[in-house]
């Protein structure tokens, strides 16, 4: 957070903030899973009015309350924390900390316990948030595994109710990447957020006995290792490759640096297990699943995480050396253009949309790797029982961190444009997102090492200042979402779950779309097959660019093997808030019979660039029938 606002173009001083200049007093209240006792301690909230409420919270001394006074300041302070000077995590990432919408007020509701986050708590909290008059609901929580059907998903149901009251729900895409079809919170009325890196690193290099230096990252803050190299062993040779607590053999670990494979248990728990077994240090070794993604952690012992390539070299060095040794050198905080950023985190859940392939998810990405934000001191930064440390700020990673960045930005847009619908706010964020890193190259995916795609990053990285003036928006209302549910075959009884009251048997004759892809969404996701080689989608654009008279012309960036045509190719507006419609035809080209293809459709009037990503996927007829 101390770095992310600057990267996003938000600043508190000196000079005017392009976004804050439009926002004096936010009524936007992000919804976060906090306990009031926890967050009131943080300096980040001292300048905020916090109407706090605990949903179904028995927090007056019972066992459950004692076990779950966990800090949840991190997400809240990211969305709307006040400005705090000289914030840091043990001198790492030192600087000014602030949230996205620093003048917002926050309402906080607890929905999660050690045994899970129950549907009843989620729905009760969302209902109460709506009743309390919030503008934005920020949900850093989601289903485990694949997304459940919309009518069995409490977040989708609650978010629909929020949409009925003009409340935008921003939610995490999930941390189940890099596998496809893993994104959750994918209903089209939810703003779904993936995670990206920023231009700040915490280097901690491994120096092997043969003097090779391999790059890693760490937030270790204690005494450094001795100035000579220590014996180096692999956890798999000492009882546990993942370094589970109690599984490492002390006789093989004591006084040594242990290499632990990533996966299986928490990263910081591995260091705790090494410490309990008598080890002096740890190297957290990425496997193929995490690739070159590096997440810094505040380990209890001298430790660093290395990417898959370096990890393989270290394991090979141990295997071939008679007396392998190593040390770790900690280098503090480094900000710069190398390595390039943003990149999509390997853990960030991604599409294609497992429920409705015609809706592109996630929508956008935002900072979610190594994010500094508030921490209450109610528990240790590692959340380990053996960790006695208490801090005001912590650095952690996840789509739970990226979501509140976008929630706070949405609050700023809500204040700047109080008459905009939630769909207009979503559209502004989606069509103004960018897809190039700070080196001018396409954003990379740390999960694959290749260029990222719309199924991974959605429209791209959120850009608050461009979202403030998007030019055109794609608007929607609740009736459009009902029509969407009809288009995917939902019955009146299923639709009643969302609208909150019985519906007539004719609801789908009164609300209809030719296909789910005809929903007026700001992006395009298309499925082609041997049986369906041509798809047409309709869109309606609203002029919000500030000029009554505006002419937008289209540029189509069609991927190889796919023909894309847009009619008309020019949209002529003569008034603000006027609408114009167009139709897009996607046709299978010569030689396209497998895989995924990507492009974009861009409208410009010379001042605004309104960009919609295009993702095309080939599917066999049999798989289409099963969707």
Secondary structure, DSSP 8 states (H G I E B T S, - for coil): -TTHHHHTT---SSS--TTGGG-SS-----EE---HHHHTT-GGGTTS---B--TT---SS-HHHHHT----HHHHHHHH---EEEEEETTEEEEEE--SSTT---EE---EETTEE-HHHHHHHHHHHHHTT-SEEEE----SSS---GGG-HHHHHHHHHHHTT-EEEEE--S-TTSTT---S--TTEEEEEEE--SEE-BEEEEETT--EE-EE----S----SS-EEEEEGGGTT-TT--TTTS-HHHHTTSEEEEESSSS-HHHHHHHHHHTT-SEEEEE--TTTTT-------SSEEEEE-HHHHHHHHHHHHH-SS-EEEEEE---EESSSS-S-EE-TTS---S-SS-TTS----EEEE-SSEEEE--SSS-TT--TT-----SEEEE-SHHHHHHHHHHHHHHHHHHTTTS-HHHHHHHHHHT-B-B-TTSSB-EETTTSSB--HHHHTT-B--HHHHTT-SEE----HHHHHHHHHHTT--HHHHHHHHSS---TTHHHHS--SSGGGS--SSEEEEE-SS--EEEEEEEEEE-SS-SSEEEEEEEE--TTEEEEEESSEEEESSTT-EEEEEEEEEE-TT--SSEEEEEEEEE-SS-EEEEEEEEEE--HHHHHH-
